[in-house]
Amino acid sequence: MFFLLRCIFWLGLTFTMIDWPDGPSPFPDPVALTNEAADTAGREIASRCAADPQACLEGARKVEALRNTVTR
């Protein structure tokens, strides 16, 4: 599963960065899209954690466990 996600990520990054024969890329600026997505995700996480801190801590534990299994 993670292999497929990594493939999609890198192929998407490659296709957004290549030069297109008819001028600029038909896709929006990937840096701006990434910044916008990070800001939106940060606001969403902050609002959910403020509403239910215990669920936020449990989610953080799950993410940390997942990160530890992926990096090994």
HTML snippet that shows the backbone in 3Dmol.js (N, CA, C, O; Angstrom):
<script src="https://3Dmol.org/build/3Dmol-min.js"></script>
<div id="view" style="width:600px;height:400px;position:relative"></div>
<script>
const pdb = `
ATOM      1  N   MET A   1       0.821  -1.190   0.000  1.00  0.00           N
ATOM      2  CA  MET A   1       0.000   0.000   0.000  1.00  0.00           C
ATOM      3  C   MET A   1       0.873   1.265   0.000  1.00  0.00           C
ATOM      4  O   MET A   1       0.639   2.199  -0.768  1.00  0.00           O
ATOM      5  N   PHE A   2       1.883   1.270   0.882  1.00  0.00           N
ATOM      6  CA  PHE A   2       2.751   2.444   0.937  1.00  0.00           C
ATOM      7  C   PHE A   2       3.548   2.600  -0.360  1.00  0.00           C
ATOM      8  O   PHE A   2       3.871   3.718  -0.761  1.00  0.00           O
ATOM      9  N   PHE A   3       3.861   1.492  -1.006  1.00  0.00           N
ATOM     10  CA  PHE A   3       4.565   1.558  -2.287  1.00  0.00           C
ATOM     11  C   PHE A   3       3.720   2.304  -3.315  1.00  0.00           C
ATOM     12  O   PHE A   3       4.233   3.142  -4.057  1.00  0.00           O
ATOM     13  N   LEU A   4       2.436   2.002  -3.356  1.00  0.00           N
ATOM     14  CA  LEU A   4       1.550   2.680  -4.303  1.00  0.00           C
ATOM     15  C   LEU A   4       1.435   4.165  -3.994  1.00  0.00           C
ATOM     16  O   LEU A   4       1.437   4.995  -4.903  1.00  0.00           O
ATOM     17  N   LEU A   5       1.334   4.500  -2.710  1.00  0.00           N
ATOM     18  CA  LEU A   5       1.255   5.907  -2.342  1.00  0.00           C
ATOM     19  C   LEU A   5       2.534   6.651  -2.717  1.00  0.00           C
ATOM     20  O   LEU A   5       2.482   7.782  -3.200  1.00  0.00           O
ATOM     21  N   ARG A   6       3.677   6.015  -2.495  1.00  0.00           N
ATOM     22  CA  ARG A   6       4.944   6.654  -2.878  1.00  0.00           C
ATOM     23  C   ARG A   6       5.035   6.820  -4.389  1.00  0.00           C
ATOM     24  O   ARG A   6       5.506   7.850  -4.872  1.00  0.00           O
ATOM     25  N   CYS A   7       4.586   5.812  -5.144  1.00  0.00           N
ATOM     26  CA  CYS A   7       4.611   5.916  -6.614  1.00  0.00           C
ATOM     27  C   CYS A   7       3.736   7.066  -7.092  1.00  0.00           C
ATOM     28  O   CYS A   7       4.141   7.843  -7.957  1.00  0.00           O
ATOM     29  N   ILE A   8       2.543   7.175  -6.534  1.00  0.00           N
ATOM     30  CA  ILE A   8       1.631   8.253  -6.927  1.00  0.00           C
ATOM     31  C   ILE A   8       2.251   9.607  -6.597  1.00  0.00           C
ATOM     32  O   ILE A   8       2.195  10.534  -7.405  1.00  0.00           O
ATOM     33  N   PHE A   9       2.834   9.716  -5.424  1.00  0.00           N
ATOM     34  CA  PHE A   9       3.465  10.982  -5.029  1.00  0.00           C
ATOM     35  C   PHE A   9       4.566  11.384  -5.998  1.00  0.00           C
ATOM     36  O   PHE A   9       4.567  12.504  -6.507  1.00  0.00           O
ATOM     37  N   TRP A  10       5.511  10.470  -6.260  1.00  0.00           N
ATOM     38  CA  TRP A  10       6.655  10.818  -7.099  1.00  0.00           C
ATOM     39  C   TRP A  10       6.258  11.030  -8.555  1.00  0.00           C
ATOM     40  O   TRP A  10       6.805  11.913  -9.216  1.00  0.00           O
ATOM     41  N   LEU A  11       5.322  10.243  -9.066  1.00  0.00           N
ATOM     42  CA  LEU A  11       4.863  10.480 -10.439  1.00  0.00           C
ATOM     43  C   LEU A  11       4.139  11.817 -10.547  1.00  0.00           C
ATOM     44  O   LEU A  11       4.324  12.549 -11.520  1.00  0.00           O
ATOM     45  N   GLY A  12       3.325  12.131  -9.562  1.00  0.00           N
ATOM     46  CA  GLY A  12       2.643  13.427  -9.564  1.00  0.00           C
ATOM     47  C   GLY A  12       3.619  14.575  -9.515  1.00  0.00           C
ATOM     48  O   GLY A  12       3.459  15.565 -10.229  1.00  0.00           O
ATOM     49  N   LEU A  13       4.632  14.449  -8.674  1.00  0.00           N
ATOM     50  CA  LEU A  13       5.652  15.485  -8.583  1.00  0.00           C
ATOM     51  C   LEU A  13       6.411  15.627  -9.892  1.00  0.00           C
ATOM     52  O   LEU A  13       6.696  16.742 -10.330  1.00  0.00           O
ATOM     53  N   THR A  14       6.739  14.507 -10.514  1.00  0.00           N
ATOM     54  CA  THR A  14       7.460  14.532 -11.785  1.00  0.00           C
ATOM     55  C   THR A  14       6.636  15.203 -12.873  1.00  0.00           C
ATOM     56  O   THR A  14       7.150  16.048 -13.606  1.00  0.00           O
ATOM     57  N   PHE A  15       5.362  14.837 -12.986  1.00  0.00           N
ATOM     58  CA  PHE A  15       4.528  15.402 -14.043  1.00  0.00           C
ATOM     59  C   PHE A  15       4.219  16.868 -13.837  1.00  0.00           C
ATOM     60  O   PHE A  15       3.981  17.583 -14.810  1.00  0.00           O
ATOM     61  N   THR A  16       4.214  17.340 -12.601  1.00  0.00           N
ATOM     62  CA  THR A  16       3.964  18.766 -12.396  1.00  0.00           C
ATOM     63  C   THR A  16       5.208  19.605 -12.633  1.00  0.00           C
ATOM     64  O   THR A  16       5.093  20.810 -12.860  1.00  0.00           O
ATOM     65  N   MET A  17       6.388  19.011 -12.588  1.00  0.00           N
ATOM     66  CA  MET A  17       7.622  19.774 -12.739  1.00  0.00           C
ATOM     67  C   MET A  17       8.220  19.737 -14.148  1.00  0.00           C
ATOM     68  O   MET A  17       9.129  20.514 -14.439  1.00  0.00           O
ATOM     69  N   ILE A  18       7.740  18.865 -15.020  1.00  0.00           N
ATOM     70  CA  ILE A  18       8.343  18.787 -16.352  1.00  0.00           C
ATOM     71  C   ILE A  18       7.914  19.977 -17.209  1.00  0.00           C
ATOM     72  O   ILE A  18       6.865  20.578 -16.977  1.00  0.00           O
ATOM     73  N   ASP A  19       8.732  20.304 -18.192  1.00  0.00           N
ATOM     74  CA  ASP A  19       8.392  21.375 -19.126  1.00  0.00           C
ATOM     75  C   ASP A  19       7.390  20.845 -20.139  1.00  0.00           C
ATOM     76  O   ASP A  19       7.541  19.741 -20.661  1.00  0.00           O
ATOM     77  N   TRP A  20       6.380  21.634 -20.408  1.00  0.00           N
ATOM     78  CA  TRP A  20       5.350  21.244 -21.353  1.00  0.00           C
ATOM     79  C   TRP A  20       5.617  21.940 -22.687  1.00  0.00           C
ATOM     80  O   TRP A  20       6.061  23.088 -22.699  1.00  0.00           O
ATOM     81  N   PRO A  21       5.358  21.271 -23.805  1.00  0.00           N
ATOM     82  CA  PRO A  21       5.693  21.851 -25.104  1.00  0.00           C
ATOM     83  C   PRO A  21       4.890  23.110 -25.442  1.00  0.00           C
ATOM     84  O   PRO A  21       5.370  23.945 -26.208  1.00  0.00           O
ATOM     85  N   ASP A  22       3.704  23.266 -24.903  1.00  0.00           N
ATOM     86  CA  ASP A  22       2.859  24.414 -25.234  1.00  0.00           C
ATOM     87  C   ASP A  22       2.973  25.549 -24.224  1.00  0.00           C
ATOM     88  O   ASP A  22       2.081  26.393 -24.142  1.00  0.00           O
ATOM     89  N   GLY A  23       4.033  25.581 -23.472  1.00  0.00           N
ATOM     90  CA  GLY A  23       4.214  26.652 -22.497  1.00  0.00           C
ATOM     91  C   GLY A  23       4.205  26.125 -21.077  1.00  0.00           C
ATOM     92  O   GLY A  23       4.635  25.001 -20.819  1.00  0.00           O
ATOM     93  N   PRO A  24       3.714  26.941 -20.159  1.00  0.00           N
ATOM     94  CA  PRO A  24       3.756  26.539 -18.755  1.00  0.00           C
ATOM     95  C   PRO A  24       2.872  25.325 -18.484  1.00  0.00           C
ATOM     96  O   PRO A  24       1.977  24.992 -19.262  1.00  0.00           O
ATOM     97  N   SER A  25       3.147  24.690 -17.378  1.00  0.00           N
ATOM     98  CA  SER A  25       2.407  23.499 -16.976  1.00  0.00           C
ATOM     99  C   SER A  25       0.916  23.803 -16.864  1.00  0.00           C
ATOM    100  O   SER A  25       0.535  24.867 -16.376  1.00  0.00           O
ATOM    101  N   PRO A  26       0.074  22.879 -17.311  1.00  0.00           N
ATOM    102  CA  PRO A  26      -1.372  23.103 -17.191  1.00  0.00           C
ATOM    103  C   PRO A  26      -1.867  22.952 -15.755  1.00  0.00           C
ATOM    104  O   PRO A  26      -3.038  23.206 -15.474  1.00  0.00           O
ATOM    105  N   PHE A  27      -0.993  22.544 -14.851  1.00  0.00           N
ATOM    106  CA  PHE A  27      -1.367  22.363 -13.457  1.00  0.00           C
ATOM    107  C   PHE A  27      -1.030  23.610 -12.664  1.00  0.00           C
ATOM    108  O   PHE A  27      -0.115  24.346 -13.034  1.00  0.00           O
ATOM    109  N   PRO A  28      -1.753  23.863 -11.574  1.00  0.00           N
ATOM    110  CA  PRO A  28      -1.416  25.004 -10.728  1.00  0.00           C
ATOM    111  C   PRO A  28      -0.053  24.818 -10.057  1.00  0.00           C
ATOM    112  O   PRO A  28       0.516  23.727 -10.064  1.00  0.00           O
ATOM    113  N   ASP A  29       0.444  25.887  -9.491  1.00  0.00           N
ATOM    114  CA  ASP A  29       1.746  25.875  -8.829  1.00  0.00           C
ATOM    115  C   ASP A  29       1.738  24.866  -7.675  1.00  0.00           C
ATOM    116  O   ASP A  29       0.956  25.018  -6.736  1.00  0.00           O
ATOM    117  N   PRO A  30       2.603  23.828  -7.730  1.00  0.00           N
ATOM    118  CA  PRO A  30       2.574  22.801  -6.682  1.00  0.00           C
ATOM    119  C   PRO A  30       2.982  23.330  -5.307  1.00  0.00           C
ATOM    120  O   PRO A  30       2.502  22.829  -4.290  1.00  0.00           O
ATOM    121  N   VAL A  31       3.854  24.327  -5.260  1.00  0.00           N
ATOM    122  CA  VAL A  31       4.273  24.876  -3.968  1.00  0.00           C
ATOM    123  C   VAL A  31       3.098  25.596  -3.304  1.00  0.00           C
ATOM    124  O   VAL A  31       2.874  25.439  -2.104  1.00  0.00           O
ATOM    125  N   ALA A  32       2.359  26.373  -4.068  1.00  0.00           N
ATOM    126  CA  ALA A  32       1.203  27.078  -3.519  1.00  0.00           C
ATOM    127  C   ALA A  32       0.135  26.091  -3.059  1.00  0.00           C
ATOM    128  O   ALA A  32      -0.478  26.278  -2.008  1.00  0.00           O
ATOM    129  N   LEU A  33      -0.085  25.043  -3.848  1.00  0.00           N
ATOM    130  CA  LEU A  33      -1.066  24.033  -3.454  1.00  0.00           C
ATOM    131  C   LEU A  33      -0.644  23.320  -2.174  1.00  0.00           C
ATOM    132  O   LEU A  33      -1.479  23.043  -1.313  1.00  0.00           O
ATOM    133  N   THR A  34       0.638  23.025  -2.043  1.00  0.00           N
ATOM    134  CA  THR A  34       1.143  22.357  -0.841  1.00  0.00           C
ATOM    135  C   THR A  34       0.986  23.250   0.377  1.00  0.00           C
ATOM    136  O   THR A  34       0.556  22.787   1.434  1.00  0.00           O
ATOM    137  N   ASN A  35       1.328  24.520   0.244  1.00  0.00           N
ATOM    138  CA  ASN A  35       1.175  25.453   1.363  1.00  0.00           C
ATOM    139  C   ASN A  35      -0.282  25.596   1.777  1.00  0.00           C
ATOM    140  O   ASN A  35      -0.597  25.626   2.966  1.00  0.00           O
ATOM    141  N   GLU A  36      -1.163  25.684   0.798  1.00  0.00           N
ATOM    142  CA  GLU A  36      -2.587  25.809   1.093  1.00  0.00           C
ATOM    143  C   GLU A  36      -3.117  24.557   1.793  1.00  0.00           C
ATOM    144  O   GLU A  36      -3.889  24.657   2.746  1.00  0.00           O
ATOM    145  N   ALA A  37      -2.705  23.385   1.321  1.00  0.00           N
ATOM    146  CA  ALA A  37      -3.149  22.131   1.940  1.00  0.00           C
ATOM    147  C   ALA A  37      -2.619  22.012   3.370  1.00  0.00           C
ATOM    148  O   ALA A  37      -3.340  21.563   4.261  1.00  0.00           O
ATOM    149  N   ALA A  38      -1.369  22.410   3.593  1.00  0.00           N
ATOM    150  CA  ALA A  38      -0.796  22.339   4.941  1.00  0.00           C
ATOM    151  C   ALA A  38      -1.510  23.300   5.889  1.00  0.00           C
ATOM    152  O   ALA A  38      -1.781  22.950   7.038  1.00  0.00           O
ATOM    153  N   ASP A  39      -1.815  24.502   5.418  1.00  0.00           N
ATOM    154  CA  ASP A  39      -2.539  25.465   6.254  1.00  0.00           C
ATOM    155  C   ASP A  39      -3.935  24.953   6.604  1.00  0.00           C
ATOM    156  O   ASP A  39      -4.368  25.047   7.753  1.00  0.00           O
ATOM    157  N   THR A  40      -4.629  24.416   5.613  1.00  0.00           N
ATOM    158  CA  THR A  40      -5.975  23.897   5.840  1.00  0.00           C
ATOM    159  C   THR A  40      -5.940  22.721   6.810  1.00  0.00           C
ATOM    160  O   THR A  40      -6.764  22.641   7.722  1.00  0.00           O
ATOM    161  N   ALA A  41      -4.992  21.812   6.618  1.00  0.00           N
ATOM    162  CA  ALA A  41      -4.885  20.660   7.518  1.00  0.00           C
ATOM    163  C   ALA A  41      -4.540  21.110   8.934  1.00  0.00           C
ATOM    164  O   ALA A  41      -5.082  20.571   9.898  1.00  0.00           O
ATOM    165  N   GLY A  42      -3.663  22.073   9.072  1.00  0.00           N
ATOM    166  CA  GLY A  42      -3.297  22.579  10.396  1.00  0.00           C
ATOM    167  C   GLY A  42      -4.477  23.193  11.121  1.00  0.00           C
ATOM    168  O   GLY A  42      -4.667  22.955  12.314  1.00  0.00           O
ATOM    169  N   ARG A  43      -5.273  23.984  10.408  1.00  0.00           N
ATOM    170  CA  ARG A  43      -6.459  24.586  11.023  1.00  0.00           C
ATOM    171  C   ARG A  43      -7.474  23.518  11.425  1.00  0.00           C
ATOM    172  O   ARG A  43      -8.075  23.603  12.495  1.00  0.00           O
ATOM    173  N   GLU A  44      -7.664  22.516  10.572  1.00  0.00           N
ATOM    174  CA  GLU A  44      -8.622  21.444  10.861  1.00  0.00           C
ATOM    175  C   GLU A  44      -8.181  20.637  12.079  1.00  0.00           C
ATOM    176  O   GLU A  44      -8.992  20.330  12.953  1.00  0.00           O
ATOM    177  N   ILE A  45      -6.905  20.298  12.132  1.00  0.00           N
ATOM    178  CA  ILE A  45      -6.389  19.531  13.275  1.00  0.00           C
ATOM    179  C   ILE A  45      -6.500  20.350  14.562  1.00  0.00           C
ATOM    180  O   ILE A  45      -6.895  19.821  15.602  1.00  0.00           O
ATOM    181  N   ALA A  46      -6.159  21.620  14.497  1.00  0.00           N
ATOM    182  CA  ALA A  46      -6.240  22.467  15.684  1.00  0.00           C
ATOM    183  C   ALA A  46      -7.666  22.570  16.198  1.00  0.00           C
ATOM    184  O   ALA A  46      -7.889  22.526  17.408  1.00  0.00           O
ATOM    185  N   SER A  47      -8.636  22.708  15.298  1.00  0.00           N
ATOM    186  CA  SER A  47     -10.025  22.818  15.749  1.00  0.00           C
ATOM    187  C   SER A  47     -10.524  21.499  16.340  1.00  0.00           C
ATOM    188  O   SER A  47     -11.273  21.501  17.317  1.00  0.00           O
ATOM    189  N   ARG A  48     -10.115  20.383  15.755  1.00  0.00           N
ATOM    190  CA  ARG A  48     -10.530  19.082  16.306  1.00  0.00           C
ATOM    191  C   ARG A  48      -9.865  18.817  17.648  1.00  0.00           C
ATOM    192  O   ARG A  48     -10.501  18.274  18.552  1.00  0.00           O
ATOM    193  N   CYS A  49      -8.600  19.188  17.795  1.00  0.00           N
ATOM    194  CA  CYS A  49      -7.910  18.966  19.062  1.00  0.00           C
ATOM    195  C   CYS A  49      -8.468  19.858  20.168  1.00  0.00           C
ATOM    196  O   CYS A  49      -8.517  19.454  21.330  1.00  0.00           O
ATOM    197  N   ALA A  50      -8.886  21.061  19.812  1.00  0.00           N
ATOM    198  CA  ALA A  50      -9.482  21.946  20.811  1.00  0.00           C
ATOM    199  C   ALA A  50     -10.830  21.397  21.273  1.00  0.00           C
ATOM    200  O   ALA A  50     -11.201  21.560  22.436  1.00  0.00           O
ATOM    201  N   ALA A  51     -11.556  20.755  20.375  1.00  0.00           N
ATOM    202  CA  ALA A  51     -12.867  20.212  20.724  1.00  0.00           C
ATOM    203  C   ALA A  51     -12.755  18.936  21.552  1.00  0.00           C
ATOM    204  O   ALA A  51     -13.559  18.724  22.460  1.00  0.00           O
ATOM    205  N   ASP A  52     -11.779  18.084  21.261  1.00  0.00           N
ATOM    206  CA  ASP A  52     -11.642  16.800  21.964  1.00  0.00           C
ATOM    207  C   ASP A  52     -10.162  16.447  22.121  1.00  0.00           C
ATOM    208  O   ASP A  52      -9.610  15.723  21.293  1.00  0.00           O
ATOM    209  N   PRO A  53      -9.515  16.953  23.174  1.00  0.00           N
ATOM    210  CA  PRO A  53      -8.076  16.732  23.343  1.00  0.00           C
ATOM    211  C   PRO A  53      -7.694  15.253  23.505  1.00  0.00           C
ATOM    212  O   PRO A  53      -6.627  14.841  23.049  1.00  0.00           O
ATOM    213  N   GLN A  54      -8.549  14.457  24.144  1.00  0.00           N
ATOM    214  CA  GLN A  54      -8.221  13.051  24.352  1.00  0.00           C
ATOM    215  C   GLN A  54      -8.153  12.304  23.020  1.00  0.00           C
ATOM    216  O   GLN A  54      -7.249  11.496  22.807  1.00  0.00           O
ATOM    217  N   ALA A  55      -9.096  12.570  22.132  1.00  0.00           N
ATOM    218  CA  ALA A  55      -9.071  11.945  20.808  1.00  0.00           C
ATOM    219  C   ALA A  55      -7.852  12.409  20.011  1.00  0.00           C
ATOM    220  O   ALA A  55      -7.292  11.641  19.229  1.00  0.00           O
ATOM    221  N   CYS A  56      -7.451  13.637  20.202  1.00  0.00           N
ATOM    222  CA  CYS A  56      -6.272  14.174  19.519  1.00  0.00           C
ATOM    223  C   CYS A  56      -5.005  13.440  19.975  1.00  0.00           C
ATOM    224  O   CYS A  56      -4.151  13.107  19.154  1.00  0.00           O
ATOM    225  N   LEU A  57      -4.889  13.194  21.264  1.00  0.00           N
ATOM    226  CA  LEU A  57      -3.733  12.459  21.775  1.00  0.00           C
ATOM    227  C   LEU A  57      -3.720  11.024  21.269  1.00  0.00           C
ATOM    228  O   LEU A  57      -2.663  10.495  20.924  1.00  0.00           O
ATOM    229  N   GLU A  58      -4.876  10.398  21.223  1.00  0.00           N
ATOM    230  CA  GLU A  58      -4.957   9.030  20.702  1.00  0.00           C
ATOM    231  C   GLU A  58      -4.563   8.991  19.223  1.00  0.00           C
ATOM    232  O   GLU A  58      -3.852   8.080  18.798  1.00  0.00           O
ATOM    233  N   GLY A  59      -5.014   9.964  18.443  1.00  0.00           N
ATOM    234  CA  GLY A  59      -4.632  10.048  17.035  1.00  0.00           C
ATOM    235  C   GLY A  59      -3.134  10.266  16.872  1.00  0.00           C
ATOM    236  O   GLY A  59      -2.518   9.695  15.973  1.00  0.00           O
ATOM    237  N   ALA A  60      -2.547  11.084  17.733  1.00  0.00           N
ATOM    238  CA  ALA A  60      -1.103  11.328  17.679  1.00  0.00           C
ATOM    239  C   ALA A  60      -0.332  10.050  17.992  1.00  0.00           C
ATOM    240  O   ALA A  60       0.703   9.783  17.381  1.00  0.00           O
ATOM    241  N   ARG A  61      -0.829   9.263  18.934  1.00  0.00           N
ATOM    242  CA  ARG A  61      -0.168   7.988  19.248  1.00  0.00           C
ATOM    243  C   ARG A  61      -0.207   7.040  18.043  1.00  0.00           C
ATOM    244  O   ARG A  61       0.776   6.361  17.747  1.00  0.00           O
ATOM    245  N   LYS A  62      -1.340   7.003  17.363  1.00  0.00           N
ATOM    246  CA  LYS A  62      -1.476   6.132  16.192  1.00  0.00           C
ATOM    247  C   LYS A  62      -0.544   6.576  15.070  1.00  0.00           C
ATOM    248  O   LYS A  62       0.083   5.743  14.416  1.00  0.00           O
ATOM    249  N   VAL A  63      -0.452   7.877  14.847  1.00  0.00           N
ATOM    250  CA  VAL A  63       0.435   8.396  13.806  1.00  0.00           C
ATOM    251  C   VAL A  63       1.884   8.089  14.149  1.00  0.00           C
ATOM    252  O   VAL A  63       2.659   7.711  13.271  1.00  0.00           O
ATOM    253  N   GLU A  64       2.260   8.245  15.403  1.00  0.00           N
ATOM    254  CA  GLU A  64       3.629   7.956  15.822  1.00  0.00           C
ATOM    255  C   GLU A  64       3.938   6.476  15.649  1.00  0.00           C
ATOM    256  O   GLU A  64       5.030   6.124  15.201  1.00  0.00           O
ATOM    257  N   ALA A  65       3.000   5.606  15.996  1.00  0.00           N
ATOM    258  CA  ALA A  65       3.220   4.158  15.813  1.00  0.00           C
ATOM    259  C   ALA A  65       3.365   3.835  14.335  1.00  0.00           C
ATOM    260  O   ALA A  65       4.217   3.027  13.964  1.00  0.00           O
ATOM    261  N   LEU A  66       2.560   4.444  13.491  1.00  0.00           N
ATOM    262  CA  LEU A  66       2.639   4.225  12.054  1.00  0.00           C
ATOM    263  C   LEU A  66       3.980   4.720  11.509  1.00  0.00           C
ATOM    264  O   LEU A  66       4.605   4.056  10.682  1.00  0.00           O
ATOM    265  N   ARG A  67       4.415   5.887  11.977  1.00  0.00           N
ATOM    266  CA  ARG A  67       5.695   6.434  11.533  1.00  0.00           C
ATOM    267  C   ARG A  67       6.841   5.516  11.929  1.00  0.00           C
ATOM    268  O   ARG A  67       7.784   5.321  11.161  1.00  0.00           O
ATOM    269  N   ASN A  68       6.760   4.958  13.117  1.00  0.00           N
ATOM    270  CA  ASN A  68       7.821   4.067  13.590  1.00  0.00           C
ATOM    271  C   ASN A  68       7.863   2.781  12.762  1.00  0.00           C
ATOM    272  O   ASN A  68       8.948   2.253  12.520  1.00  0.00           O
ATOM    273  N   THR A  69       6.734   2.275  12.332  1.00  0.00           N
ATOM    274  CA  THR A  69       6.736   1.050  11.528  1.00  0.00           C
ATOM    275  C   THR A  69       7.233   1.320  10.109  1.00  0.00           C
ATOM    276  O   THR A  69       7.835   0.443   9.490  1.00  0.00           O
ATOM    277  N   VAL A  70       6.990   2.512   9.594  1.00  0.00           N
ATOM    278  CA  VAL A  70       7.407   2.846   8.237  1.00  0.00           C
ATOM    279  C   VAL A  70       8.900   3.127   8.170  1.00  0.00           C
ATOM    280  O   VAL A  70       9.550   2.765   7.188  1.00  0.00           O
ATOM    281  N   THR A  71       9.451   3.759   9.185  1.00  0.00           N
ATOM    282  CA  THR A  71      10.860   4.148   9.150  1.00  0.00           C
ATOM    283  C   THR A  71      11.803   3.005   9.515  1.00  0.00           C
ATOM    284  O   THR A  71      13.017   3.146   9.363  1.00  0.00           O
ATOM    285  N   ARG A  72      11.294   1.913   9.978  1.00  0.00           N
ATOM    286  CA  ARG A  72      12.174   0.780  10.351  1.00  0.00           C
ATOM    287  C   ARG A  72      12.571  -0.024   9.163  1.00  0.00           C
ATOM    288  O   ARG A  72      13.303  -1.004   9.297  1.00  0.00           O
TER     289      ARG A  72
END
`;
const viewer = $3Dmol.createViewer("view");
viewer.addModel(pdb, "pdb");
viewer.setStyle({}, {cartoon: {color: "spectrum"}});
viewer.zoomTo();
viewer.render();
</script>
